[in-house]
Amino acid sequence: MQKYLAVLLVVLSVRGFADPGKINVITDLPGSLIYINGVPAGTESVQNYEVEPGEYYIMVNYRGKKIYAKTYKIASGEIRTIPTAHFVDFKTNVASRGAVDVEAARIRETRGNFALGAQGSLTAETASLGGVSLKKWFGERFGLQAIGWLDGQRTYSGGRLLLWIADKVVFNAPFSGYVFAGGGTDSYVDRSDSYNNIRTAVSDFGFGVEFSPLGVNGLFLGVELGLEKRFSTGQNPEVDGYASTGMFLGGGLHLYF
């Protein structure tokens, strides 16, 4: 009996003098929540979190979604630094939905927030409308777009407010969804007879998707579907006061910087 008690005392003494380990977790994601064994441990990063030797389940939530989860074994006196950049789900060993969202947002930041390209649209009643396009995104969600075109008879100028919805990665290609609303002026000028001149106020709103099959640094293609309203004025009574509303299909090609 005394022999067993002596062994037990030795084991307890060894455990009692075991140095605690420390865990550091780095996410570089503002607002992310870090959990260690289900207990909140910090936001964005955790430094020198003391633990007893053993196994610990590290989980990171970002925007309400789990983007990282993995179990680590911490030895006595060990300092373990855990970067969560690879965003692998512990149970499935694949990127979680939250990880895909975060990576897609990072791709959008990498491609740049300023774009130069061309934009056009087509309705059942009107000829193609569009021209040179400039886009500028401010922060994560809001952007502005200016579109203009000038030739011998027809002139168009307009602007839009862009609202980002979501970013996704599909087949290794980045996709960005957004909604837009704006308007402009479409003018037709007959230099030989001003009676035929037409000035049309245009307003539109709808949904669009941009994607780049060439990669982050390539050109981005856009497809849009929306509703367009037109109101025309002119000397000709057949067109003066004419109003129409209809669906339109649009698209664009932009290079981001």
N, C-alpha and C positions, 0 to 999 in steps of 0.2 A: 504493500500500500504506500509506504513512504517513497518507494522508487517511482511509482506513478506520479505522486505529488511533486517530486523533484523535477521530473520531466515536464510536467505542466507548468511549473514555475519558470523553467528555462524558456519554454515557448512563449509564455506571456511576457517575460522580460525582453525577449528579442523583439516581439511585436511592439511593445511599449516604447522601445528606443528606436524604432524605425523612423527615419526622416520622412516628413511629408513630401509629396511631389507637388509640382506646380504646373498649371495649364494656362497657356496663352492661346487665344482664338482671335484670328484676324480676318475680317470680312471686307473692309473698305466700302461698306454699304450703309450710308446714314439711315438710321431708323430700324435696322435689322435687330432682331431679338435673339439672344444666345442662351440656350438652355444646357445645363449639365445635369444628367440624370433626371431630367424633367423639372429641374429647379431653375428659375430665371437667374442668370449669372451676370448679365450686362447687355448693353446695346452697342452695336457696331464692332466693338472689340472687348476682349477680356484679357487682363494682365495679372500674372502672378496669383492665380486662383489656387489656393492650397487645398490639396486632397490627400487622403490616406492612400497608400498603395492599393491598387485594384483596377477593376474595369469601369470605364465611364462612357456613357452615351452622350455624344455631343450633337446638338441639333441647332440649326439656324433657321429662323422664320423671317421672311421678307415680304412685305405687302400682303400679309395674311397667308402666305404660301411657304411650305417647307422647301428650302433650296439646298439644304445640306443635312446629312445625318450619317453618323458613323460611330462605332465603338472603338475606344482606345484603351490599352492596358498601360497603366502608369506604375512605374517601379519606384522603389524607395529613393528619395532624393532626386528623381528625374524631373527635368523641366522640359515639357513637351509644348512646342509651338505648332499650332494647327492652322494653316491657311485653307480657306474654303473656296478657292478660286475654281476648282474643277466641278463643284456643284453636283456631286453624285449622291443619289438617294441610297440610303443604307439597305433598304429591303429589296429594291429592284436592281441595284447596281447600274442604273441608267439615270440620265438627267431628268430631274423632276420638272413639272410644268412651271413652277416658280423659277427654276434655273433657266429654262428656255426663255422665259420672259425677260429675265435679267440680262442674259447674253444677247438677246435681240436688241434690248435698249443700248447695250454697250456698242453693238455694231452700228446702230444709228448715230451714236456719238462719234464713232470712229470715222464714219463716212463724211462728216462735216455737216454744218447747219445752213450753208448757203449753196444754192443751186442755180445753174443757168441752162436753159434748154428751150424747147418748143412745146406748145400746148394747143390742142384743137378740140372741137366738139361738133356734133352733127345731130340735127333733129329731122323729123319727117317733113317739116314745112320749109326749113331754111337751109341754105348752103353752109358749107363748113365755116366755122367761126373760130378764130384763135390767132396765134402768132408767137412772137418771142415771149418767153416766160422767165421770170425771176422769182425764186422762193427764198425765204429767210425764216428759219425757226428760232424762236426765243424760248430758252429753257426746254422743259420736257414736253409741254403740251401745245403751245400756241405758235402759230406761224402766220406769215403774210405772203401773198402771191400777187404779182403784178403781171398783166398780160397786155401786149400791144402789137398792133399790126397796121402798116400803112402802105398802100399802093396807089395807083393812078386814080381810082374811083372809090375804093372802099377803105374805111378807117375804123379800127376798133381799139378801144382802150378800156381796161377794167382792172378790178382788184378783188381780192378774196381774203377772208379770214379762215385760217386752217386750224382745226382742232384735232390733235392726235388722239387716237383711241387705243391702239395696242400695237406691239411689235411681236412678230413671230419668226421662227426659223423653220422653213419647210424645205426638205431635200437640200440642206446646206445653203439655201438661199434666203437672205433676209427679206421679210415682208413687213410693210408698215401700213396700217389702216387709219383712215382719217375721215372726218366730215368737213364740209366746206360750205360757205355762204358768202355771196358777194354780188357784184353787178358791174355794169359798164355801159358804154355807148357804142352802138354800131351805126356808122353813118355811110350813106351812099351819095356820092356827088356826081351829077351829070354836068360837066363843064359847058356843054353846048346848050343845055336847057335846064335852068334851075327848077322848072316846074316838076321835074322828075326826082328832085332831091328828096331823100328820106333820112330821117333821124330816128333811131330806135333805141329806147331805153331797155336794157336787158338786166334781169335779176335771176339768180339761180342758186340752188343749194342741192346737196346730195352727198354721196359716199364715194370714196376712192381708195385704191390700193396701189402702193408702189412696191416694186420688187426688182432685184438685180440678179439675173442668172450668171452674170460675169464676176460676181464677188463684191466685196465691200467697196473697193476702189473703182468699180466700173460704173457704167451708165445705169441709171434707174428708170425702168419703164413704169408708166402709170396707166391705170384704167379707171374710168369714172362713170357713174350712173346717177342721174339726177333729174330734177324738175326745173324747167326754164320758163320764165314769163317775159313776154316782149310787148312793148307798147310803142307804136310808130306815129310820127307826126310828119307832115309835109304839105305842100301846096295842093297836091293832087287829092281830091276828096275821097278817092277810092282807097287811099292808104292812110289818110289823116285820121287819127283816133283808133286805128286798127289795133286790137289786142289779141294775143294768143298765149296759150299755156300748153306745154307738152313735155314729154320725157325727152332726154337727150343722152347720147352716148359720147363720152369723151376719152381723151388719152393724151399722154405726153411722154417726152424723153428728156431727162435732166442729168446733168453731170454735177455731182456734189463736190464741194471744196471744204 
